[in-house]
Structures are given as structure tokens and as C-alpha cells.
């Protein structure tokens, strides 16, 4: 019997057919570590699964890759589901993967942590970006399902606590693939057209899968870009979503969001009554003080007797006149005393007073006072002034003091 010789492609197709026909290889689950993970422009994902003793080439086509909940990364432990076959062109068998699940936490939990870390690094959770809620909102926009119990609870609480606020419902789907774009679009619409002073978005409780629309990046970025304050109200107290981290305020439940969004009318009425009482007390005290001041004014003499004011001022004027006269007299007396003292001092220094005591003043021909015998010569005429009158004399002989005869 002649031995059949296969071509390379024939053998590859034969092996492919055998593998495709083997029931255990049509759907297998393989655990391993991701390595050499690459995403090509075509949308197909190529990677290797490995463990300490071996490696397996894998491919995930675009249709399956679009269903991934998380972003696969090298080094991640996963469980891959798919079929084993041969790519005839290369002659190498590989796993055609149609699903990947992160081992341990699950793919939704991994996707949540990955998105949370990325948005945190971008600053979407920064407290500095969070806006304060308006204390007395006039309109409240609610982005949630119109069919759920959560919206009815919120409307009931809003009407009970603050009935003067207008509630505008923007109905959206809150579960499924269509939910994230609807929620993000409603938030952007409410913010652009200023539908409300505050926006509440959320839904009732459920599984992580049920709440996943509020872990969508599109919803998170719509909340972050919103200029209107946003309250996230998703699920129950233990439930935490990406929307809770980005929103300006987080409510534990939709009912709690309604309580956070508006004040309680009962508390407001009590505050207003208290403020009214305080205002009445303050006005009463002010009126009492004004009345007391008026009574004080009415008791003054100037208001009871109009001429009294003129009389009082006349008495003050007379008193001032008397004081001014006394001051002027005292001033004149002091000036007279000073004048007498100065006159006496001047008189004491007068040459006439000296002449009155027996002295005489001699003047030369030019009228100059003679102070020395050297100022005259024999035969000069001099005028002699005495205490009373005077005379003219002719110098007989000038002499010094020592030569006096």
C-alpha cells in the first residue's frame, strides 16, 4: 500500500478538522496569566496565556472583545472560555477566546477598580471640584427610571419636605446597554438648559450588574462636566458606584437624596417662627428705648417753657460779660503796674535826674558831650547844662585830674 504524502496545508487542515470535531475542545475553560496582550486596529485582541510550565496562544475577535467589562492587562490572572483549533496558515493551534473573566474578584469588580483608579488620577474625584448644594432650590431635576419605586419615593419625600419646589422628571433607562448614554445625555440636557437648580440621578438597589450603568465612564464624565450640582443616589447604603465618587454629593438611597436636596418645611417654619419672635422682641426693645428717650426729652425744661432757653442763655451771656470785664480790669491793672515799674526804671536812668543831684553836662561847639579835658583847648567856648538852666563859659586852662589846683 502506497504511503500518502501530505502537503503542509493538507496536514494543517486535517489537524484542524480533528480538533474542531473533538467535543471536549469545542468549549474549554483555561486559567492562566495574560502576557503579550495586544489590541490591533482591526479590533481583534491577541495575547498569550501562560503558567509556570507552558504557554498558549489566544485570539479574541472584535465581536467578543466588545463585550469585555474590564480592560485586560499583562500579568492579570484570568479564566478564558473558547474553543481550540488550528490556524492553517501557521500550523499552530490556539485558543479562539470568546469570553474573559478576571479570576477572584470577577470582571465587573476589576473593571470598577480600573476605572476608579484612572478617573481618580485624572482628578474627577477631587473635592475642590465639588459644588455646594443650593439651600433653597426652586426646581429639582430627577434623572431616573419613570417606572421604578425610587422615583415615587423621591417625589413623595420632596412634596412632604418642601412642596414649593418643582420636580422635573427626565425618564431614562437605568439598566442595560442603552442606559449609560441615556443617563449621560439627560444629565447634559438638564445642565445645558438649566432644568433644575440641582440634579438627582440614581436608581433603587440591585446587584452590581444591575447598577453597572452608574459605573460607566460616560456617566461619570457627564456628571463631572455638569455646572449644576449633582446628587448621586444609587442603590442602598453599602452600594458604591463611580457616580458616587464624581457627584457633588452622595446619598445612601434615593429617599436620602430627596432629604439632602431640600430643607424640611417643618424646620423652616420653626426657624421662621423663632426669627419672628426674635424680631418682635428686638422691635419691642427698640420702641421701649425710643419711648423712654421721648419721655426724657418731654421732661426737659426747654420743651416745657420755651422762654426758659432764652433766659438761660441771657444769664450765661451776663455771666460771660462779667467775667470778660473782670479779666479786662485785671489785665489793665497788670499793664499799669508794669508801666509804672518801667517808667521808674527809665527815670532812674535819665541824665536829668543826675543833673538834679548837682551834676552838670558840658558840650562843645558842635554840641557833643565833653568827656575828657583833651576834648577842649584854652579859649574854647563850652555850654554847661545844669539841673536848672545852664550857661556858656570860656575855657581858661584844661588840666588832667592829677593837675587839679
C-alpha positions in Angstrom: 0.0 0.0 0.0 1.4 3.3 -1.1 2.0 5.8 1.8 0.1 9.1 1.4 2.2 12.2 1.5 0.5 15.3 2.9 1.2 18.8 1.9 1.7 21.2 4.7 -1.7 22.9 4.2 -3.4 19.4 3.9 -1.9 18.3 7.2 -2.8 21.6 8.9 -6.4 21.3 7.7 -6.6 17.7 8.8 -5.4 18.5 12.3 -7.9 21.5 12.3 -10.7 19.2 11.4 -9.8 16.7 14.1 -9.6 19.4 16.7 -12.8 21.0 15.6 -14.6 17.7 15.8 -13.4 16.9 19.3 -16.3 17.7 21.7 -14.0 18.5 24.7 -12.2 21.2 22.7 -15.3 23.0 21.4 -15.8 24.8 24.7 -12.9 24.8 27.2 -12.0 27.0 30.2 -8.4 27.8 30.6 -6.8 29.5 33.6 -3.6 31.5 33.2 -1.7 34.7 33.3 -2.1 37.3 30.5 1.1 38.0 28.6 1.9 40.0 25.4 -1.6 41.4 25.3 -2.1 43.5 22.1 -5.1 45.2 20.5 -4.8 45.6 16.8 -6.5 48.4 14.7 -8.9 45.8 13.4 -10.3 45.5 17.0 -9.1 41.9 17.4 -7.2 41.1 20.7 -4.1 38.8 20.6 -2.5 37.5 23.7 -0.8 34.5 25.4 -2.0 32.6 28.4 0.8 31.1 30.5 1.6 29.3 33.7 4.9 28.2 35.1 5.2 25.2 32.7 3.6 26.3 29.5 2.1 28.9 27.2 -1.0 29.1 24.9 -1.6 31.5 22.0 -5.0 33.0 22.1 -7.1 35.3 19.9 -10.3 37.2 20.7 -12.1 38.7 17.7 -13.7 42.1 17.8 -17.2 41.0 18.4 -16.3 39.1 21.5 -13.9 41.9 22.7 -16.7 44.5 22.7 -18.4 42.5 25.4 -15.5 42.8 27.8 -16.4 44.5 31.1 -12.8 45.3 32.0 -9.5 46.2 30.4 -7.2 43.2 30.3 -3.6 43.9 31.3 -0.4 41.9 31.3 0.1 39.9 34.5 -3.6 39.6 35.3 -4.9 36.2 36.3 -7.9 35.3 34.1 -10.1 32.4 33.0 -10.6 32.2 29.3 -13.5 30.5 27.6 -13.3 29.4 24.0 -12.5 26.6 21.5 -9.2 25.1 20.5 -8.4 25.0 16.8 -5.6 25.4 14.3 -4.8 28.4 12.1 -3.9 26.5 8.9 -1.6 29.2 7.6 0.8 28.9 10.6 0.1 25.3 11.6 -0.1 26.3 15.3 -3.0 25.5 17.5 -4.5 28.3 19.6 -7.5 29.2 21.7 -10.2 31.2 20.0 -11.5 33.0 23.0 -15.0 34.4 23.3 -15.0 35.4 27.0 -12.5 36.5 29.6 -13.2 36.6 33.3 -10.8 38.1 35.9 -10.1 35.4 38.4 -11.0 36.0 42.0 -12.9 39.4 42.1 -14.7 39.0 38.9 -14.6 41.1 35.7 -17.1 43.7 37.0 -15.1 44.3 40.1 -11.8 44.6 38.2 -13.4 47.0 35.7 -14.8 49.1 38.6 -11.3 49.3 40.2 -9.6 50.1 36.9 -12.0 52.9 36.0 -11.9 54.2 39.6 -8.1 54.4 39.6 -8.0 56.1 36.2 -10.6 58.7 36.9 -9.0 59.4 40.3 -5.7 60.0 38.6 -7.4 62.5 36.3 -8.8 64.4 39.2 -12.5 63.7 38.7 -12.9 62.9 42.4 -11.1 66.0 43.6 -13.1 67.6 46.5 -12.1 71.0 45.2 -14.2 70.5 42.1 -17.4 69.7 44.1 -20.1 72.4 44.2 -22.2 73.2 47.2 -25.9 72.3 47.0 -28.4 75.2 46.8 -30.0 75.7 50.3 -33.5 76.5 48.8 -33.9 75.0 45.3 -36.9 76.1 43.3 -36.6 73.3 40.7 -35.2 69.8 41.1 -34.3 67.7 38.0 -34.6 63.9 38.6 -32.8 61.6 36.1 -34.0 58.1 36.7 -36.5 55.4 35.5 -40.1 56.6 35.5 -41.3 53.0 36.3 -39.2 52.3 39.4 -40.2 52.7 43.0 -37.2 55.0 43.6 -38.8 57.9 41.7 -42.1 57.6 43.6 -40.2 57.6 46.9 -38.3 60.7 45.9 -41.3 62.6 44.7 -43.3 61.7 47.9 -40.5 62.9 50.2 -39.8 66.1 48.1 -43.5 67.0 48.3 -43.7 66.3 52.0 -40.5 68.2 52.9 -40.5 71.1 50.5 -43.7 71.3 48.5 -42.9 74.7 46.9 -40.1 73.1 44.8 -41.0 72.0 41.3 -39.9 68.4 40.4 -39.0 67.8 36.8 -38.5 64.1 35.8 -36.2 63.2 33.0 -37.1 59.5 32.4 -34.2 57.2 31.3 -33.4 53.5 31.4 -31.2 52.7 34.4 -30.2 49.1 33.4 -28.8 47.6 30.2 -26.5 48.6 27.4 -28.7 51.6 26.4 -28.8 53.0 30.0 -25.4 54.8 30.2 -25.8 57.0 27.1 -29.4 57.9 28.1 -28.3 58.8 31.7 -25.3 60.9 30.4 -27.5 62.6 27.8 -30.2 63.5 30.3 -27.7 65.0 32.7 -26.1 67.1 29.9 -29.5 68.2 28.8 -30.6 69.2 32.3 -27.4 71.1 32.8 -27.4 72.9 29.4 -31.0 74.2 29.7 -30.9 74.7 33.5 -33.8 72.4 34.0 -33.2 72.4 37.8 -31.2 74.1 40.5 -29.9 70.6 41.5 -29.9 67.3 39.7 -30.6 63.9 41.3 -29.6 60.8 39.4 -29.8 57.2 40.5 -32.0 54.2 41.0 -33.0 51.6 43.5 -30.9 48.7 44.8 -29.8 45.7 42.9 -26.8 43.6 42.0 -23.6 45.0 40.7 -24.7 44.1 37.2 -28.0 46.0 37.8 -26.2 49.1 39.0 -23.5 49.0 36.3 -24.8 51.9 34.3 -23.7 54.2 37.0 -20.2 52.8 36.8 -20.0 53.8 33.1 -17.3 56.3 32.2 -19.7 58.3 30.0 -22.0 58.9 33.0 -19.0 59.9 35.2 -17.7 62.4 32.7 -21.2 63.9 32.2 -21.5 64.4 36.0 -18.0 65.9 36.2 -18.7 68.4 33.4 -22.0 69.5 34.9 -22.2 73.1 36.2 -25.4 72.2 38.1 -24.8 70.4 41.4 -25.4 66.7 41.1 -26.6 64.3 43.8 -25.8 60.6 43.2 -28.5 58.2 44.7 -27.7 54.7 43.6 -28.9 51.6 45.4 -28.6 51.1 49.1 -26.1 52.2 51.8 -23.5 49.5 51.0 -23.7 50.1 47.2 -20.9 52.3 45.9 -20.6 53.4 42.2 -18.3 55.6 40.2 -21.1 58.2 40.0 -20.9 58.5 43.8 -17.3 59.5 43.7 -17.8 62.1 40.9 -21.0 63.7 42.1 -21.1 66.8 44.3 -23.0 64.8 47.0 -23.6 61.2 47.6 -26.9 59.9 49.1 -27.1 56.4 50.6 -30.5 55.8 48.9 -32.8 57.7 46.5 -35.0 58.7 49.5 -32.0 60.1 51.3 -31.2 62.1 48.1 -34.6 63.8 48.4 -33.8 64.6 52.0 -30.4 66.1 51.1 -31.7 68.1 48.2 -34.3 70.2 50.0 -34.8 71.6 53.5 -37.6 70.4 55.8 -40.6 72.7 55.7 -41.3 71.9 59.4 -37.8 73.0 60.4 -38.1 76.1 58.2 -41.4 77.0 59.8 -39.9 76.6 63.3 -36.9 78.7 62.3 -39.2 81.4 60.8 -41.4 81.5 63.9 -38.2 81.8 66.1 -36.9 84.6 63.8 -40.3 86.3 64.0 -40.2 86.1 67.8 -36.7 87.5 67.9 -37.6 90.3 65.5 -40.7 91.2 67.7 -38.6 91.2 70.8 -35.9 93.4 69.2 -38.5 95.9 67.9 -40.2 95.9 71.3 -37.0 96.7 73.0 -36.2 99.4 70.4 -39.7 101.0 70.8 -39.3 100.9 74.6 -35.9 102.7 74.4 -37.4 105.3 72.0 -40.4 105.8 74.3 -38.0 106.3 77.2 -35.9 108.8 75.2 -39.1 110.7 74.2 -40.2 110.9 77.9 -36.7 112.2 78.8 -37.0 114.9 76.2 -40.5 115.8 77.2 -39.4 116.3 80.8 -36.7 118.8 79.8 -37.3 122.5 80.9 -36.6 123.9 77.4 -39.5 122.0 76.0 -41.9 122.8 78.9 -41.0 126.6 78.9 -39.8 127.9 75.5 -38.7 131.3 77.1 -36.5 129.4 79.6 -33.9 128.7 77.0 -33.6 132.4 76.1 -33.4 133.3 79.8 -30.8 130.7 80.4 -28.7 132.0 77.5 -29.2 135.6 78.7 -27.9 134.6 82.1 -24.9 132.9 80.5 -24.2 136.0 78.5 -24.3 138.3 81.5 -22.0 135.9 83.3 -19.6 135.9 80.4 -19.7 139.7 80.2 -18.9 140.0 83.9 -16.1 137.5 83.5 -14.7 139.4 80.5 -14.9 142.7 82.4 -13.1 141.2 85.3 -10.4 139.8 83.1 -10.0 143.1 81.2 -9.7 145.1 84.5 -7.2 142.6 85.8 -5.2 142.9 82.6 -5.2 146.7 82.7 -4.1 146.7 86.3 -1.2 144.4 85.4 -0.2 146.6 82.5 -0.3 149.8 84.7 1.9 148.2 87.2 4.3 147.2 84.6 4.2 150.7 83.0 5.0 152.3 86.4 7.8 150.0 87.0 9.3 150.7 83.6 8.8 154.5 84.0 10.6 154.4 87.3 13.5 152.4 85.8 13.7 154.8 82.9 13.5 157.9 85.2 16.3 156.4 87.3 18.5 156.2 84.2 17.6 159.8 83.0 20.5 162.3 82.8 18.2 165.0 84.1 17.8 163.1 87.3 21.6 163.1 87.6 21.8 166.8 86.9 19.2 167.4 89.6 21.6 165.9 92.1 24.2 168.7 91.4 25.9 167.4 88.3 26.4 169.3 85.0 26.9 168.4 81.4 29.4 170.2 79.2 29.1 170.3 75.4 31.5 171.5 72.8 30.9 173.9 70.0 29.3 171.1 67.9 27.0 170.1 70.7 28.9 167.0 71.5 29.2 166.0 75.2 32.7 166.6 76.5 34.1 163.6 78.3 37.8 164.5 78.6 39.9 167.6 79.1 41.7 166.7 75.9 38.4 167.4 74.0 38.9 171.2 74.6 41.6 173.8 74.4 42.1 177.1 76.2 39.9 179.8 74.9 37.2 177.3 73.6 33.6 178.1 74.4 31.6 175.4 76.0 27.9 175.1 77.0 27.2 174.0 80.6 23.8 172.4 81.3 22.7 172.3 85.0 19.8 170.8 86.8 18.0 174.1 86.2 19.1 176.1 83.1 22.8 176.5 82.1 25.4 178.9 80.9 28.2 179.4 78.4 31.8 179.5 79.6 35.3 180.1 78.1 38.0 177.5 78.9 40.7 179.1 80.8 43.1 176.1 81.2 42.4 172.4 80.6 44.1 170.1 83.1 44.3 166.4 84.0 42.8 165.0 87.2 46.2 164.9 88.8 46.9 168.5 87.9 43.8 169.9 89.6 44.8 173.0 91.6 
